[in-house]
């Protein structure tokens, strides 16, 4: 049976309905993960939970130790990761509080440690990253939403920016011209590291604000937090239903 991990993003430092069994600190060759890994059960299915920004939320996206996080989950034999990411909406359909299951990404980050294969190699490692998210896991999440009449957006391209600042209006215009639908800061190198380790990986993105310049409204933490509260209840429902079908 697959061992499932949930990697939580902004606003999701705990997973409702999780019967906590243990919390384990996991040393890795790459340093310490963002937080101890929570081991628990939902409907008698073993679930691992890791908040990528720490608990409490103190680690900015460009300082997350993605290699330690992914290695720790791999060490505990996780075969499937559902990543929860808070994002901004660029294109018309990506309205605040929407849940998006992206199928593509464009990486605009820089300077992040983004591979396990860098030194002392016998062979250079190249992964196929044509489809950065698992199509089978994406489809399972989409089918779960459809079965339970949960409104989601079933595809989109995720622009992964460096952060921690938000983007300028001109940058958003550029990102839209590049073909992006949503903007976030944490899907890379998380997705590619999972691929290097052979872990099935998909993203559930929650739109928490319109991207810069898309409205006259100034982006504030108050707006983001309000949309997080509303959207996370639906996100938890989707994840809970998905796990319940296992």
C-alpha positions, 0 to 999 in steps of 0.5 A: 500500500502507498505511504502518503505524505502531505506537505503543507504550505502557508496556512496549513501547519496542521492537518485536521482529522489526523490522529497523531501517533508520533512526531519524529525528528529526521536527520538527513545528509542535507541537514534538518527538515523544516519540522519534525514529521508527524505520523498519524492516521486518517481512516486507518490509513497511515499519513505523514505530514510535514509543514514546509515553512515550519511550525510555526510558520517561520521559514521563507520560501527561498530558505526552505531546506527542500532537500532535507524535507524530501530526503526525510520523507523518502527515508520513511518510505513515502511513495506519494506526496500531495503538496499544498501551495498558496498561490496568486491568480494571474489568468481570469479563471484563477479567482481567489479561493479557487483550488487548482491542480496544475499540470505544468510549471515554469521555474524562475527561482535561483540559487536554491539547492535543487538536486541530490546529484551534484558531487562525487558522481559516477554518472551525471543524473538527468531526470525526465521532467516533461510533465513535472506533476504525476498525471496519475495522482493529478487525475485521482485528485480531479476524480475525487473532486468530481465525485464529491462535487467539489469545484476545482480547476483541473489544469494550469501552469505554475510560475515558481518565483524566488520570493519572499517578496511578491511580484511587481505588476510588470513581472506579472505581465511578463509571467502571463505572456510566458503562459503562466496561470498562477504564481507561487514560491514553493513548487520548485525544487520540491517537485524535481527533487521528488522526481529524482527520488522516484516519489509520485508528486502532485500539487494542490494550489489554493489561490489566495489573492489576485496577482499584482496589477490584476486589480486596483486592490493592494495585496495585504496579508489580511486579504490573503489570510481571509482567503486562506481561511475560506479556501483551506476548508475546501482543500481539507475536504478534498484531501480528506475525501481523497484519503477516505477513498483509499 
